[in-house]
Amino acid sequence: MTSWPPSTHAWKKSSNEIMTTDDHTHLVHHRTEFDDWRSLTIGVYMALVGYAVMVGLPVISTAWVDNLGFSEVEVGRVAGADLGGLAIGAVLAALFVAKVDRRHLAAFAAVLTIAANALCMVYQGYEVTLWLRLLAGTGAGIYTGIAVATIGGHSKPAFAFGVELFAFAGSQGAELALLPYLSMEGIYITLIVTYVVGLLFISWLPRRPVDKTLDVEIDVEEPSGEHHVEHKHVPAYVPWMVLTAIVLTYVNIGAYWTYIELSTVGSAASPEWVADMLWISSVFSVIGCLFAVLLSNRYGLARPLLVTLVFQASIVVMLVFGITNFTVAVSMYFFNFCWIFVDIYQAATIANVDHSGRFPAMIPAAQGLGNFLGPNIAASVLAWNFGYNGVFIMCASASIAAMLVYLYMYLMLKKTIPALADAS
């Protein structure tokens, strides 16, 4: 017999809880309106739209060079402004997502981004584009912050973010296959249309969070076999350490994704092959969603994440030893594969401890900050004549630094809240 009324707790082992730690404890999750398919659907769609520029950077960066005549260094600055705006917007979302009607906030963000993209078609000089991309990125950041907070409200965050990234992988492949055929104006118009479509379904978005506390409920199995639930306050350093690691992770991703296509120019790799690998490897990463969820069910979130970050670093460093059709294909395939792993584990870790949406909304901020720093650091590496080998070494170093942050956090949680350290 268990010590709780079946009407209150009987659901959790069958539908929500999968993994129990060695000390016979595990997290308890409650179903809410965020588990409704419409909430998850609009959250996923908004995330895809908000991240569109980030995932399309290889093609968009090349379009800025070919169509607007920007230099490699200027491309890094413009990309950094757009993704830095993503960080600023997500911070703004985090400040208001638990206080303001999310539908109103999302509508404001959509209109702001639409206006900035429209103006980019009129003003195409470097300095004006730099500021307009910052404005567009800010709107996208607010929009994406709301989306991630909505997805993170699901009672099974690893599953919910797995769904998002499954869709993300498919949309990324479609985006990278479609955008090269569009003019610069065509790219901006495509971005505008995606936000307009989102406005049509804004009523699916839950207005406010269900819970605003940074607490977790731990189911404890006693030696007698009976269970009781304990409330644990999560130290504030936990979500902040995850956000710090996300910044470092996206320094790697932002720099790699901005310059991977440009780095192959003049190498042994065929330009046509590289262009095809950009979208084919993105579709391949769909497999990563399935493996990520299965591994988290078996081993939790933290341990697979640590291994993945080390592997991703090695995949980037591989390019230092030569860029060929083979190395580009292997690097792109496994980089995207690892990207999916890392995103699911990072987002689910924060969602496990905060259902207010405040910290989940800051995930795009951390990603945007990393994406702002990554291209700018890479641009500086190139300006200092260290070449693309220097860029790839910098990327790998950032991934290893993120792994060390997670390792420290994992060891700390194993001592204080083991169920959270090994949560799935």
C-alpha beads as a LAMMPS data file, in Angstrom:
LAMMPS data file: protein, C-alpha beads

424 atoms
423 bonds

1 atom types
1 bond types

-500.0 500.0 xlo xhi
-500.0 500.0 ylo yhi
-500.0 500.0 zlo zhi

Masses

1 110.0

Atoms # bond

1 1 1 0.000 0.000 0.000
2 1 1 1.084 3.564 -0.628
3 1 1 0.459 6.501 1.639
4 1 1 -1.213 8.871 -0.871
5 1 1 -4.811 8.828 -2.158
6 1 1 -4.935 7.137 -5.588
7 1 1 -7.024 10.008 -7.012
8 1 1 -4.139 12.413 -6.398
9 1 1 -0.994 10.486 -7.175
10 1 1 -1.764 7.175 -8.822
11 1 1 -1.120 8.585 -12.298
12 1 1 2.490 9.447 -11.919
13 1 1 4.270 6.131 -12.198
14 1 1 2.304 5.005 -15.224
15 1 1 2.349 8.222 -17.235
16 1 1 4.958 10.653 -15.938
17 1 1 7.774 9.034 -14.020
18 1 1 10.217 6.760 -15.746
19 1 1 13.474 6.848 -13.874
20 1 1 14.151 6.232 -10.177
21 1 1 17.541 7.018 -8.673
22 1 1 19.629 4.661 -6.568
23 1 1 18.231 6.194 -3.380
24 1 1 14.657 5.381 -4.532
25 1 1 13.557 8.931 -5.226
26 1 1 12.226 10.595 -8.352
27 1 1 10.608 13.838 -9.483
28 1 1 6.826 14.265 -9.442
29 1 1 5.128 16.125 -12.299
30 1 1 1.492 17.284 -12.547
31 1 1 -0.546 17.565 -15.750
32 1 1 -1.835 21.066 -16.631
33 1 1 -3.322 22.984 -19.561
34 1 1 0.187 23.061 -21.018
35 1 1 -0.217 19.348 -21.773
36 1 1 -3.030 20.118 -24.235
37 1 1 -2.028 19.381 -27.855
38 1 1 -2.923 22.914 -28.932
39 1 1 -0.593 24.443 -26.359
40 1 1 2.265 22.185 -27.428
41 1 1 1.540 22.768 -31.116
42 1 1 1.566 26.571 -30.957
43 1 1 4.591 26.492 -28.667
44 1 1 6.516 24.330 -31.134
45 1 1 5.457 26.435 -34.131
46 1 1 6.460 29.684 -32.435
47 1 1 9.836 28.197 -31.511
48 1 1 10.486 27.157 -35.112
49 1 1 9.610 30.648 -36.335
50 1 1 11.647 32.402 -33.657
51 1 1 14.736 30.318 -34.375
52 1 1 14.392 30.593 -38.177
53 1 1 17.210 33.102 -38.674
54 1 1 19.531 31.200 -36.366
55 1 1 19.154 27.898 -38.217
56 1 1 19.262 29.584 -41.615
57 1 1 22.501 31.461 -40.905
58 1 1 24.736 29.497 -43.310
59 1 1 22.483 30.433 -46.238
60 1 1 21.547 33.901 -44.996
61 1 1 25.217 34.726 -44.303
62 1 1 26.122 33.746 -47.859
63 1 1 23.192 35.826 -49.182
64 1 1 24.479 38.872 -47.293
65 1 1 27.856 38.401 -48.986
66 1 1 26.561 37.649 -52.497
67 1 1 23.554 40.005 -52.652
68 1 1 24.564 42.903 -50.406
69 1 1 28.336 42.758 -50.775
70 1 1 29.136 42.386 -47.061
71 1 1 32.627 41.189 -46.115
72 1 1 33.235 38.091 -43.974
73 1 1 33.853 40.267 -40.923
74 1 1 30.698 42.332 -41.573
75 1 1 28.664 39.108 -41.886
76 1 1 29.889 38.082 -38.444
77 1 1 28.823 41.450 -37.019
78 1 1 25.365 41.388 -38.643
79 1 1 24.750 37.778 -37.601
80 1 1 25.917 38.664 -34.112
81 1 1 23.501 41.619 -33.974
82 1 1 20.551 39.447 -35.017
83 1 1 21.365 36.732 -32.521
84 1 1 22.298 39.252 -29.845
85 1 1 18.830 40.706 -30.323
86 1 1 17.470 37.207 -29.754
87 1 1 19.162 37.244 -26.349
88 1 1 17.834 40.701 -25.458
89 1 1 14.305 39.775 -26.476
90 1 1 14.352 36.547 -24.493
91 1 1 15.467 38.438 -21.377
92 1 1 12.511 40.791 -21.871
93 1 1 10.245 37.758 -22.260
94 1 1 11.600 36.272 -19.034
95 1 1 10.785 39.492 -17.169
96 1 1 7.149 39.529 -18.284
97 1 1 6.187 35.961 -19.224
98 1 1 4.862 35.147 -15.737
99 1 1 3.152 38.540 -15.278
100 1 1 1.651 39.624 -18.617
101 1 1 -0.905 37.909 -20.841
102 1 1 1.298 35.805 -23.121
103 1 1 -0.984 36.275 -26.114
104 1 1 -0.580 40.054 -25.998
105 1 1 3.173 39.742 -25.530
106 1 1 3.503 37.320 -28.474
107 1 1 1.425 39.558 -30.756
108 1 1 3.629 42.563 -29.925
109 1 1 6.783 40.546 -30.664
110 1 1 5.405 39.315 -33.989
111 1 1 4.490 42.821 -35.164
112 1 1 7.931 44.154 -34.166
113 1 1 9.737 41.426 -36.097
114 1 1 7.511 41.798 -39.152
115 1 1 8.220 45.546 -39.263
116 1 1 11.992 45.093 -38.917
117 1 1 12.140 42.490 -41.697
118 1 1 10.046 44.703 -43.973
119 1 1 12.412 47.630 -43.420
120 1 1 15.393 45.394 -44.259
121 1 1 14.014 45.155 -47.795
122 1 1 14.070 48.951 -48.087
123 1 1 17.363 49.786 -46.349
124 1 1 20.170 47.394 -47.345
125 1 1 23.321 49.229 -46.311
126 1 1 25.599 47.569 -43.764
127 1 1 25.077 49.964 -40.831
128 1 1 21.286 50.181 -41.233
129 1 1 20.999 46.407 -41.700
130 1 1 23.054 45.908 -38.538
131 1 1 20.543 47.866 -36.431
132 1 1 17.475 46.428 -38.155
133 1 1 18.709 42.867 -37.560
134 1 1 19.183 43.758 -33.900
135 1 1 15.547 44.948 -33.797
136 1 1 14.280 41.864 -35.650
137 1 1 16.284 39.631 -33.350
138 1 1 14.778 41.319 -30.285
139 1 1 11.251 40.630 -31.505
140 1 1 12.194 37.055 -32.340
141 1 1 13.710 36.651 -28.872
142 1 1 10.508 37.726 -27.110
143 1 1 8.495 35.437 -29.380
144 1 1 10.824 32.482 -28.853
145 1 1 11.033 33.020 -25.092
146 1 1 7.256 32.698 -24.833
147 1 1 7.383 29.593 -27.028
148 1 1 10.024 27.846 -24.924
149 1 1 8.222 28.748 -21.685
150 1 1 5.054 27.225 -23.123
151 1 1 6.783 24.006 -24.170
152 1 1 8.579 23.832 -20.805
153 1 1 5.228 23.895 -18.989
154 1 1 4.497 20.364 -20.236
155 1 1 4.510 17.654 -17.555
156 1 1 7.036 15.655 -19.618
157 1 1 9.571 18.286 -20.679
158 1 1 12.034 15.886 -22.356
159 1 1 9.196 14.553 -24.519
160 1 1 7.867 18.054 -25.280
161 1 1 11.264 19.421 -26.268
162 1 1 11.870 16.220 -28.226
163 1 1 8.743 16.984 -30.260
164 1 1 9.932 20.548 -30.777
165 1 1 13.349 19.483 -31.967
166 1 1 11.929 16.736 -34.181
167 1 1 9.956 19.464 -35.938
168 1 1 12.993 21.745 -35.733
169 1 1 15.157 19.233 -37.601
170 1 1 12.626 18.913 -40.402
171 1 1 12.049 22.651 -40.706
172 1 1 15.797 23.301 -40.622
173 1 1 16.332 20.957 -43.545
174 1 1 13.468 22.538 -45.488
175 1 1 14.742 26.034 -44.727
176 1 1 18.292 25.291 -45.840
177 1 1 16.999 23.624 -49.011
178 1 1 14.577 26.463 -49.893
179 1 1 16.396 29.669 -48.960
180 1 1 19.263 29.365 -51.487
181 1 1 16.691 29.697 -54.280
182 1 1 15.329 32.979 -52.882
183 1 1 16.549 36.516 -53.309
184 1 1 17.422 38.595 -50.262
185 1 1 13.938 40.120 -50.394
186 1 1 12.429 36.648 -50.773
187 1 1 14.144 35.525 -47.574
188 1 1 12.768 38.499 -45.638
189 1 1 9.244 37.956 -47.038
190 1 1 9.357 34.285 -46.016
191 1 1 10.243 35.297 -42.459
192 1 1 7.362 37.788 -42.385
193 1 1 4.803 35.212 -43.590
194 1 1 5.737 32.762 -40.819
195 1 1 4.909 35.348 -38.151
196 1 1 1.610 36.237 -39.819
197 1 1 0.565 32.578 -39.758
198 1 1 1.418 32.390 -36.037
199 1 1 -0.869 35.324 -35.290
200 1 1 -3.803 33.367 -36.745
201 1 1 -3.463 30.696 -34.032
202 1 1 -2.475 32.891 -31.096
203 1 1 -5.624 31.819 -29.181
204 1 1 -4.055 28.380 -28.643
205 1 1 -1.430 29.942 -26.392
206 1 1 -2.075 29.603 -22.608
207 1 1 -2.281 33.061 -21.102
208 1 1 -0.421 32.540 -17.810
209 1 1 1.723 29.948 -15.986
210 1 1 0.233 27.471 -13.537
211 1 1 3.075 27.531 -11.011
212 1 1 5.568 30.294 -10.143
213 1 1 7.836 28.548 -7.631
214 1 1 11.382 27.252 -8.021
215 1 1 10.544 24.044 -6.164
216 1 1 10.329 20.360 -7.015
217 1 1 8.321 17.535 -5.530
218 1 1 10.294 14.369 -4.794
219 1 1 8.594 10.994 -4.417
220 1 1 10.488 9.026 -1.762
221 1 1 10.171 5.266 -1.428
222 1 1 10.617 4.186 2.183
223 1 1 12.267 0.863 3.204
224 1 1 8.791 -0.487 3.980
225 1 1 7.757 0.104 0.344
226 1 1 5.446 3.004 1.175
227 1 1 5.870 6.385 -0.493
228 1 1 5.690 9.999 0.578
229 1 1 6.232 13.292 -1.265
230 1 1 8.802 15.836 -0.127
231 1 1 9.052 19.440 -1.324
232 1 1 12.580 20.576 -2.132
233 1 1 13.652 24.113 -2.935
234 1 1 16.017 24.164 -5.893
235 1 1 19.093 26.341 -5.328
236 1 1 19.101 29.341 -7.647
237 1 1 22.534 28.374 -8.949
238 1 1 21.063 25.353 -10.774
239 1 1 19.146 27.155 -13.555
240 1 1 21.821 29.861 -13.733
241 1 1 24.561 27.277 -14.237
242 1 1 22.525 25.622 -16.986
243 1 1 22.055 29.001 -18.663
244 1 1 25.801 29.663 -18.415
245 1 1 26.541 26.315 -20.036
246 1 1 24.002 27.082 -22.775
247 1 1 25.878 30.326 -23.540
248 1 1 29.127 28.400 -23.918
249 1 1 27.451 25.716 -26.015
250 1 1 26.039 28.305 -28.381
251 1 1 29.339 30.133 -28.736
252 1 1 30.373 26.902 -30.430
253 1 1 27.129 26.518 -32.403
254 1 1 26.888 30.163 -33.452
255 1 1 30.446 30.360 -34.763
256 1 1 30.329 26.962 -36.463
257 1 1 26.965 27.543 -38.115
258 1 1 27.884 31.040 -39.327
259 1 1 31.154 30.045 -40.953
260 1 1 30.886 26.354 -41.861
261 1 1 29.893 27.035 -45.480
262 1 1 32.297 29.946 -45.924
263 1 1 35.161 27.882 -44.462
264 1 1 34.894 25.380 -47.317
265 1 1 35.503 27.994 -50.038
266 1 1 38.800 27.199 -51.711
267 1 1 39.074 23.822 -49.950
268 1 1 38.941 20.318 -51.414
269 1 1 35.212 20.172 -50.683
270 1 1 32.817 20.708 -53.594
271 1 1 30.529 23.765 -53.180
272 1 1 27.558 21.742 -54.480
273 1 1 28.321 18.952 -52.015
274 1 1 28.548 21.390 -49.113
275 1 1 25.232 23.022 -50.073
276 1 1 23.519 19.621 -50.193
277 1 1 25.048 18.524 -46.877
278 1 1 23.686 21.624 -45.143
279 1 1 20.079 20.515 -45.492
280 1 1 20.576 16.733 -45.662
281 1 1 22.517 16.702 -42.390
282 1 1 19.793 18.784 -40.767
283 1 1 17.164 16.193 -41.672
284 1 1 19.472 13.439 -40.367
285 1 1 19.395 15.063 -36.944
286 1 1 15.753 13.936 -36.616
287 1 1 17.196 10.607 -35.496
288 1 1 18.845 12.448 -32.629
289 1 1 15.434 13.287 -31.145
290 1 1 14.538 9.629 -30.754
291 1 1 17.900 8.656 -29.311
292 1 1 17.921 11.631 -26.940
293 1 1 14.535 10.751 -25.408
294 1 1 15.381 7.035 -25.169
295 1 1 18.733 7.722 -23.516
296 1 1 17.226 10.215 -21.059
297 1 1 14.609 7.622 -20.071
298 1 1 17.397 5.175 -19.266
299 1 1 20.254 7.343 -18.004
300 1 1 18.650 10.685 -17.123
301 1 1 19.594 14.013 -18.685
302 1 1 22.973 14.881 -17.229
303 1 1 25.190 11.919 -18.089
304 1 1 24.349 11.699 -21.824
305 1 1 24.749 15.482 -22.027
306 1 1 28.300 15.355 -20.674
307 1 1 29.340 12.733 -23.215
308 1 1 27.614 14.544 -26.085
309 1 1 29.429 17.837 -25.462
310 1 1 32.815 16.098 -25.580
311 1 1 31.872 14.276 -28.778
312 1 1 30.634 17.485 -30.403
313 1 1 33.953 19.176 -29.625
314 1 1 35.852 16.346 -31.319
315 1 1 33.619 16.595 -34.409
316 1 1 34.497 20.283 -34.800
317 1 1 38.232 19.801 -34.213
318 1 1 38.270 17.153 -36.938
319 1 1 37.998 19.925 -39.540
320 1 1 41.343 21.363 -38.422
321 1 1 43.041 18.363 -40.046
322 1 1 41.540 19.018 -43.461
323 1 1 38.294 19.992 -45.161
324 1 1 37.157 17.455 -47.750
325 1 1 33.785 16.174 -48.926
326 1 1 34.076 13.344 -46.404
327 1 1 35.085 15.423 -43.361
328 1 1 32.474 18.078 -44.104
329 1 1 29.742 15.445 -44.361
330 1 1 30.779 13.686 -41.137
331 1 1 31.166 16.968 -39.262
332 1 1 27.806 18.380 -40.374
333 1 1 25.926 15.130 -39.775
334 1 1 27.192 14.573 -36.264
335 1 1 27.248 18.245 -35.325
336 1 1 23.503 18.442 -36.027
337 1 1 22.939 15.101 -34.299
338 1 1 24.687 16.369 -31.144
339 1 1 22.944 19.746 -31.383
340 1 1 19.572 18.011 -30.953
341 1 1 20.839 16.020 -27.975
342 1 1 22.218 19.083 -26.231
343 1 1 19.122 21.226 -26.783
344 1 1 16.707 18.609 -25.416
345 1 1 18.776 17.942 -22.311
346 1 1 19.469 21.582 -21.538
347 1 1 15.858 22.717 -21.948
348 1 1 14.394 19.769 -20.044
349 1 1 16.817 20.323 -17.154
350 1 1 15.553 23.883 -16.628
351 1 1 11.910 22.918 -17.206
352 1 1 12.194 20.270 -14.488
353 1 1 12.878 22.918 -11.836
354 1 1 10.849 25.948 -13.001
355 1 1 7.282 25.855 -14.308
356 1 1 6.737 29.613 -14.110
357 1 1 8.324 30.050 -17.506
358 1 1 10.814 32.616 -16.225
359 1 1 13.967 30.518 -16.560
360 1 1 12.793 28.503 -19.602
361 1 1 12.097 31.839 -21.340
362 1 1 15.725 32.762 -20.763
363 1 1 16.947 29.748 -22.741
364 1 1 16.750 31.690 -26.038
365 1 1 18.525 34.551 -24.250
366 1 1 21.401 32.271 -23.349
367 1 1 21.366 30.812 -26.855
368 1 1 21.198 34.282 -28.379
369 1 1 24.047 35.553 -26.215
370 1 1 26.156 32.571 -27.212
371 1 1 25.209 33.086 -30.841
372 1 1 26.109 36.772 -30.516
373 1 1 29.479 36.011 -28.954
374 1 1 30.297 33.051 -31.203
375 1 1 30.241 34.797 -34.616
376 1 1 31.889 37.897 -33.162
377 1 1 34.676 35.916 -31.511
378 1 1 35.096 33.953 -34.740
379 1 1 35.191 37.189 -36.736
380 1 1 37.934 38.460 -34.425
381 1 1 39.846 35.183 -34.800
382 1 1 39.714 35.659 -38.572
383 1 1 40.663 39.329 -38.282
384 1 1 43.722 38.244 -36.272
385 1 1 44.678 35.938 -39.159
386 1 1 44.303 32.671 -37.249
387 1 1 42.135 31.354 -40.075
388 1 1 39.287 28.881 -39.882
389 1 1 41.428 26.384 -37.955
390 1 1 41.510 28.934 -35.150
391 1 1 37.723 29.268 -35.356
392 1 1 37.219 25.502 -35.066
393 1 1 39.588 25.233 -32.088
394 1 1 37.712 28.063 -30.373
395 1 1 34.396 26.251 -31.013
396 1 1 35.657 23.002 -29.492
397 1 1 37.051 24.822 -26.446
398 1 1 33.644 26.397 -25.775
399 1 1 31.954 22.976 -25.903
400 1 1 34.447 21.508 -23.409
401 1 1 33.951 24.504 -21.103
402 1 1 30.181 23.884 -21.151
403 1 1 30.777 20.240 -20.258
404 1 1 32.866 21.245 -17.234
405 1 1 30.083 23.542 -15.983
406 1 1 27.536 20.720 -16.251
407 1 1 29.899 18.267 -14.577
408 1 1 30.297 20.557 -11.565
409 1 1 26.521 21.098 -11.343
410 1 1 25.834 17.366 -11.618
411 1 1 28.272 16.519 -8.823
412 1 1 26.744 19.203 -6.588
413 1 1 23.195 17.961 -7.176
414 1 1 24.187 14.351 -6.520
415 1 1 25.025 15.464 -2.990
416 1 1 21.889 17.558 -2.382
417 1 1 18.986 16.463 -4.642
418 1 1 19.942 13.169 -6.328
419 1 1 16.507 12.801 -7.950
420 1 1 17.050 16.097 -9.769
421 1 1 20.630 15.249 -10.770
422 1 1 19.475 12.055 -12.517
423 1 1 16.043 13.279 -13.650
424 1 1 14.854 12.392 -17.125

Bonds

1 1 1 2
2 1 2 3
3 1 3 4
4 1 4 5
5 1 5 6
6 1 6 7
7 1 7 8
8 1 8 9
9 1 9 10
10 1 10 11
11 1 11 12
12 1 12 13
13 1 13 14
14 1 14 15
15 1 15 16
16 1 16 17
17 1 17 18
18 1 18 19
19 1 19 20
20 1 20 21
21 1 21 22
22 1 22 23
23 1 23 24
24 1 24 25
25 1 25 26
26 1 26 27
27 1 27 28
28 1 28 29
29 1 29 30
30 1 30 31
31 1 31 32
32 1 32 33
33 1 33 34
34 1 34 35
35 1 35 36
36 1 36 37
37 1 37 38
38 1 38 39
39 1 39 40
40 1 40 41
41 1 41 42
42 1 42 43
43 1 43 44
44 1 44 45
45 1 45 46
46 1 46 47
47 1 47 48
48 1 48 49
49 1 49 50
50 1 50 51
51 1 51 52
52 1 52 53
53 1 53 54
54 1 54 55
55 1 55 56
56 1 56 57
57 1 57 58
58 1 58 59
59 1 59 60
60 1 60 61
61 1 61 62
62 1 62 63
63 1 63 64
64 1 64 65
65 1 65 66
66 1 66 67
67 1 67 68
68 1 68 69
69 1 69 70
70 1 70 71
71 1 71 72
72 1 72 73
73 1 73 74
74 1 74 75
75 1 75 76
76 1 76 77
77 1 77 78
78 1 78 79
79 1 79 80
80 1 80 81
81 1 81 82
82 1 82 83
83 1 83 84
84 1 84 85
85 1 85 86
86 1 86 87
87 1 87 88
88 1 88 89
89 1 89 90
90 1 90 91
91 1 91 92
92 1 92 93
93 1 93 94
94 1 94 95
95 1 95 96
96 1 96 97
97 1 97 98
98 1 98 99
99 1 99 100
100 1 100 101
101 1 101 102
102 1 102 103
103 1 103 104
104 1 104 105
105 1 105 106
106 1 106 107
107 1 107 108
108 1 108 109
109 1 109 110
110 1 110 111
111 1 111 112
112 1 112 113
113 1 113 114
114 1 114 115
115 1 115 116
116 1 116 117
117 1 117 118
118 1 118 119
119 1 119 120
120 1 120 121
121 1 121 122
122 1 122 123
123 1 123 124
124 1 124 125
125 1 125 126
126 1 126 127
127 1 127 128
128 1 128 129
129 1 129 130
130 1 130 131
131 1 131 132
132 1 132 133
133 1 133 134
134 1 134 135
135 1 135 136
136 1 136 137
137 1 137 138
138 1 138 139
139 1 139 140
140 1 140 141
141 1 141 142
142 1 142 143
143 1 143 144
144 1 144 145
145 1 145 146
146 1 146 147
147 1 147 148
148 1 148 149
149 1 149 150
150 1 150 151
151 1 151 152
152 1 152 153
153 1 153 154
154 1 154 155
155 1 155 156
156 1 156 157
157 1 157 158
158 1 158 159
159 1 159 160
160 1 160 161
161 1 161 162
162 1 162 163
163 1 163 164
164 1 164 165
165 1 165 166
166 1 166 167
167 1 167 168
168 1 168 169
169 1 169 170
170 1 170 171
171 1 171 172
172 1 172 173
173 1 173 174
174 1 174 175
175 1 175 176
176 1 176 177
177 1 177 178
178 1 178 179
179 1 179 180
180 1 180 181
181 1 181 182
182 1 182 183
183 1 183 184
184 1 184 185
185 1 185 186
186 1 186 187
187 1 187 188
188 1 188 189
189 1 189 190
190 1 190 191
191 1 191 192
192 1 192 193
193 1 193 194
194 1 194 195
195 1 195 196
196 1 196 197
197 1 197 198
198 1 198 199
199 1 199 200
200 1 200 201
201 1 201 202
202 1 202 203
203 1 203 204
204 1 204 205
205 1 205 206
206 1 206 207
207 1 207 208
208 1 208 209
209 1 209 210
210 1 210 211
211 1 211 212
212 1 212 213
213 1 213 214
214 1 214 215
215 1 215 216
216 1 216 217
217 1 217 218
218 1 218 219
219 1 219 220
220 1 220 221
221 1 221 222
222 1 222 223
223 1 223 224
224 1 224 225
225 1 225 226
226 1 226 227
227 1 227 228
228 1 228 229
229 1 229 230
230 1 230 231
231 1 231 232
232 1 232 233
233 1 233 234
234 1 234 235
235 1 235 236
236 1 236 237
237 1 237 238
238 1 238 239
239 1 239 240
240 1 240 241
241 1 241 242
242 1 242 243
243 1 243 244
244 1 244 245
245 1 245 246
246 1 246 247
247 1 247 248
248 1 248 249
249 1 249 250
250 1 250 251
251 1 251 252
252 1 252 253
253 1 253 254
254 1 254 255
255 1 255 256
256 1 256 257
257 1 257 258
258 1 258 259
259 1 259 260
260 1 260 261
261 1 261 262
262 1 262 263
263 1 263 264
264 1 264 265
265 1 265 266
266 1 266 267
267 1 267 268
268 1 268 269
269 1 269 270
270 1 270 271
271 1 271 272
272 1 272 273
273 1 273 274
274 1 274 275
275 1 275 276
276 1 276 277
277 1 277 278
278 1 278 279
279 1 279 280
280 1 280 281
281 1 281 282
282 1 282 283
283 1 283 284
284 1 284 285
285 1 285 286
286 1 286 287
287 1 287 288
288 1 288 289
289 1 289 290
290 1 290 291
291 1 291 292
292 1 292 293
293 1 293 294
294 1 294 295
295 1 295 296
296 1 296 297
297 1 297 298
298 1 298 299
299 1 299 300
300 1 300 301
301 1 301 302
302 1 302 303
303 1 303 304
304 1 304 305
305 1 305 306
306 1 306 307
307 1 307 308
308 1 308 309
309 1 309 310
310 1 310 311
311 1 311 312
312 1 312 313
313 1 313 314
314 1 314 315
315 1 315 316
316 1 316 317
317 1 317 318
318 1 318 319
319 1 319 320
320 1 320 321
321 1 321 322
322 1 322 323
323 1 323 324
324 1 324 325
325 1 325 326
326 1 326 327
327 1 327 328
328 1 328 329
329 1 329 330
330 1 330 331
331 1 331 332
332 1 332 333
333 1 333 334
334 1 334 335
335 1 335 336
336 1 336 337
337 1 337 338
338 1 338 339
339 1 339 340
340 1 340 341
341 1 341 342
342 1 342 343
343 1 343 344
344 1 344 345
345 1 345 346
346 1 346 347
347 1 347 348
348 1 348 349
349 1 349 350
350 1 350 351
351 1 351 352
352 1 352 353
353 1 353 354
354 1 354 355
355 1 355 356
356 1 356 357
357 1 357 358
358 1 358 359
359 1 359 360
360 1 360 361
361 1 361 362
362 1 362 363
363 1 363 364
364 1 364 365
365 1 365 366
366 1 366 367
367 1 367 368
368 1 368 369
369 1 369 370
370 1 370 371
371 1 371 372
372 1 372 373
373 1 373 374
374 1 374 375
375 1 375 376
376 1 376 377
377 1 377 378
378 1 378 379
379 1 379 380
380 1 380 381
381 1 381 382
382 1 382 383
383 1 383 384
384 1 384 385
385 1 385 386
386 1 386 387
387 1 387 388
388 1 388 389
389 1 389 390
390 1 390 391
391 1 391 392
392 1 392 393
393 1 393 394
394 1 394 395
395 1 395 396
396 1 396 397
397 1 397 398
398 1 398 399
399 1 399 400
400 1 400 401
401 1 401 402
402 1 402 403
403 1 403 404
404 1 404 405
405 1 405 406
406 1 406 407
407 1 407 408
408 1 408 409
409 1 409 410
410 1 410 411
411 1 411 412
412 1 412 413
413 1 413 414
414 1 414 415
415 1 415 416
416 1 416 417
417 1 417 418
418 1 418 419
419 1 419 420
420 1 420 421
421 1 421 422
422 1 422 423
423 1 423 424
